[in-house]
Amino acid sequence: MRRDLADIRLAESVFAPHYAAPRAMVALREVLMRVGPQHDSEVIGSLGEGDLFETLELAGGNAWGKAPRIDLVGYVDADALGMA
């Protein structure tokens, strides 16, 4: 979770200044999931080719959202994702 943005599905239980509806995307290749948007941020998991990624924000070459298969929220390279 971030302090500035949350999934709209959490609106009744989490306060955030902004909410976003997730956009279903899929990993086009294996990609690392990180805690922060910087490429040297801690790696918390990875998506395999074809894995679903629920994108809540696209900015600066990164996508921030949730990977349902591994139940983690974080950043991945946006160019590794395609429309579901």
Secondary structure as UniProt FT lines:
FT   STRAND          5..7
FT   HELIX           8..10
FT   TURN            11..13
FT   STRAND          18..20
FT   STRAND          23..27
FT   STRAND          31..34
FT   TURN            39..40
FT   STRAND          43..47
FT   TURN            49..50
FT   STRAND          52..59
FT   TURN            60..61
FT   STRAND          62..67
FT   TURN            68..71
FT   STRAND          72..77
FT   HELIX           78..80
FT   STRAND          81..83
//
